[in-house]
């Protein structure tokens, strides 16, 4: 029988994934601004596809794991209940 991780531990993991997605998005934007993307991608279309994907992932992780300072005080209870998800 497997033990379940406490909710706060899962929240911390989700926050780390969110931070990683944000760093990846920032990296793509920096590549675009500097023009260095040309060294790593064959075409602008291929690069833009990857950049849009990084932006979508950042937005999705922000929905899954909103920063605690973005949560209104009254929403903490409802957020805690909504974060208790199962695989079912």
Phi, psi and omega in degrees: 000132182268146178270145178273144176282146177295153184302321182294329177291320178293323177298320180295320178295315179298322178296323178293318177296321178297316179295321178295317178298321179293319178295321179296317178298315180297323179296315179297319179296321178293319177300318181294312182298323183275342183084002181291347180301333182295337178282339188247341184236145183286327181219159177295326179299316179296317179296314181297325176300313180293322180293317178297322177298317178297321179294316178299318180294322177296316179296319181293316179293329176293328176288318182290315185232076179294147178298143184295334177284345177274346183274128178290150183305322180287340183272352184300318179295312181292326177294317179298320178292320182288335181282347178278079182255155174238171179285345183282000000 
